Amino acid sequence: MATLLVLAASAHAQVSTRYPFCLQGDDYPGWSNCAFTSYQQCQASASGTFDECLANPWYQAGDNAAPPTDSDTGSQALAPLPVGPPPD
């Protein structure tokens, strides 16, 4: 049980609220690779892999960040539901 809590805490700490898109797959489990400013940038990184790009459910645009355009967001209707607690 303690190992599970440690793993959950470390996964929780890796989630980034700074970028709106995440790459997920075998190489990037959970929300561990949220480092993309556009959907196209994420797709380019996922090209040729079994990874997929998803909207970061914890993304919060700051005052210094430009809001994503419609072309950046892809299909928001198909955005994943957040799993687990949001990051601090």
C-alpha positions as CSV (number, residue, x, y, z in Angstrom):
1,M,0.0,0.0,0.0
2,A,2.8,2.4,0.8
3,T,4.5,1.8,-2.5
4,L,1.2,2.6,-4.3
5,L,1.0,5.9,-2.4
6,V,4.6,6.8,-3.3
7,L,4.0,6.0,-7.0
8,A,0.8,8.1,-7.0
9,A,2.6,11.0,-5.3
10,S,5.4,10.9,-7.8
11,A,3.0,10.7,-10.8
12,H,1.1,13.6,-9.3
13,A,4.2,15.7,-9.1
14,Q,5.1,15.1,-12.8
15,V,1.9,16.6,-14.2
16,S,2.5,20.0,-15.8
17,T,-0.2,22.6,-15.8
18,R,2.0,24.9,-17.9
19,Y,1.3,23.3,-21.3
20,P,-2.0,22.6,-23.0
21,F,-1.2,19.2,-24.6
22,C,0.3,15.9,-23.4
23,L,1.8,12.9,-25.2
24,Q,0.6,9.6,-23.8
25,G,1.5,6.0,-24.6
26,D,3.9,3.2,-23.6
27,D,6.8,5.6,-23.4
28,Y,4.9,8.3,-21.5
29,P,2.3,6.7,-19.1
30,G,-0.3,8.8,-17.4
31,W,0.2,12.5,-17.6
32,S,4.0,12.5,-17.6
33,N,4.8,14.3,-20.8
34,C,2.7,17.5,-20.9
35,A,5.2,19.7,-22.6
36,F,3.5,20.9,-25.9
37,T,2.2,24.3,-26.7
38,S,0.2,23.2,-29.7
39,Y,-1.6,20.1,-30.8
40,Q,0.4,20.0,-34.0
41,Q,3.7,20.1,-32.0
42,C,2.5,17.1,-30.0
43,Q,1.4,15.2,-33.1
44,A,4.8,15.8,-34.7
45,S,6.4,14.2,-31.6
46,A,4.0,11.3,-31.7
47,S,4.5,10.6,-35.4
48,G,5.7,7.1,-36.1
49,T,4.9,5.9,-32.6
50,F,1.9,4.4,-30.8
51,D,1.7,7.5,-28.6
52,E,-1.3,9.9,-28.8
53,C,-1.8,13.6,-28.0
54,L,-4.4,14.6,-25.5
55,A,-5.6,18.0,-24.1
56,N,-4.1,18.5,-20.6
57,P,-7.1,18.6,-18.3
58,W,-5.1,20.6,-15.7
59,Y,-3.8,23.2,-18.1
60,Q,-4.4,26.8,-16.8
61,A,-3.4,29.6,-19.2
62,G,-1.4,32.2,-17.3
63,D,-1.4,35.9,-17.9
64,N,1.8,35.5,-20.0
65,A,0.5,32.6,-22.1
66,A,-1.4,33.1,-25.3
67,P,-4.7,31.2,-25.4
68,P,-4.7,28.2,-27.8
69,T,-6.3,28.8,-31.1
70,D,-9.0,26.6,-32.6
71,S,-6.4,24.9,-34.8
72,D,-4.3,24.2,-31.7
73,T,-7.0,22.5,-29.7
74,G,-8.1,19.8,-32.1
75,S,-11.4,18.4,-30.9
76,Q,-12.1,19.5,-27.4
77,A,-15.3,17.4,-27.3
78,L,-13.0,14.3,-27.3
79,A,-10.8,15.6,-24.5
80,P,-10.0,13.0,-21.8
81,L,-11.6,13.1,-18.4
82,P,-9.1,13.9,-15.6
83,V,-8.1,10.9,-13.5
84,G,-6.9,11.5,-10.0
85,P,-6.5,14.7,-8.1
86,P,-5.3,17.8,-9.9
87,P,-1.8,19.0,-9.3
88,D,-1.2,21.6,-6.6
